[in-house]
């Protein structure tokens, strides 16, 4: 039972770290593009296991969605994808996905 609790705690902690990393990246991305990250938050949209092509190790793939604006009157949706703790792609909702960041 202690091992199960420790594994669940590690997963929760790992998800918190990934969430914060995604939020900080979205803030930076919006700032660099003269946009505003709305609500200063990101939300998990997808969570699954995927093998890392570089190392061959199974890692958690997380897709986070966020909303931003460039003129305060229109909301736009974007997303970022993390494999483990590494950012692998992002999109600013224009249909174009930037990969291998």
N, C-alpha and C positions, 0 to 999 in steps of 0.2 A: 504494500500500500504506500509506503514511503517513496519507493521508486516511481510509482505512478504520479504521486503528488509532485515530486521533483521534476518529472518530465513535463507535466502540465504547467508548472511554474516557469520552467525554462521556455516553453512555447509562448506563454503569455509575455514574458520579458523580451523575447526575440521579436514578437509582433509589435510591442511598444517601441523598440529601437528602430525597426523598419518603418513604422508609421511616422516617427519623428524625422527620420532621414528623408522620407518622401515629402513631408511637409516643408522642410527646409529647402529641398531642391525646388519645389513648386514656388516658394517665396522668391528664391533667386531667379528662377526662370521668368517669373512675372516682372520682377524688378528690372531685369536686363532687357525686357521687351516693352517697358513703359506701361505695364498693366498692373492691376490690383488683384491679389488673391482674395476672393470673397470669403468671408467668415473665417479667414486665416486657418482653414482646415482642409484635410483630404479625407476621403472615405474609401475603405476597402471595397473593391468591386468583385475581385476574383482571387482565389487562393487555391493553389495546387502544387504538387511536387513536379519538378522537371529536372532533367539531367543537365548539368552545366557542360556545354560543348568544350570549354577550355580544359577543365579538370576531370570531367566524367563523373563527378560527384553529384548525387541527388541533393537538390536544394529546394527551398520553398520559393515559388514564383508568386509574387503579389502584384496585382493591378490595382492602383489607387486612382480614383477619379476626383476631380476638383473643379471648381467654377471660378472664373475670373472675368474681369471687365476691363475695357480700355477707355470707356467714357461714362461709366456709372449708370447709364440707362439700359444697357444690354448685358445680359449674362451669357457667357460662353462656357462650354464644357471642354475640359482637357483630361488627360490621364498620364500617369507615369507607371512604368513597370520595373520592379526590382526582382532580381534573381539572387536570392540570399540577401546580402546587403549591398549588392552592386546594381547600379542603375543601368538598365539595358536598352530602354527606349522611352520616348515621350511623344505626346501629340497635343497640339493646341486646338483641337477640334475642327481643324480646317481640312481634314481628310488625309493630311500628310503626317506620317509617323517617322520620327527620327530615331534610328536604331544604332546600336553599338556605340553608345555615348561614352 
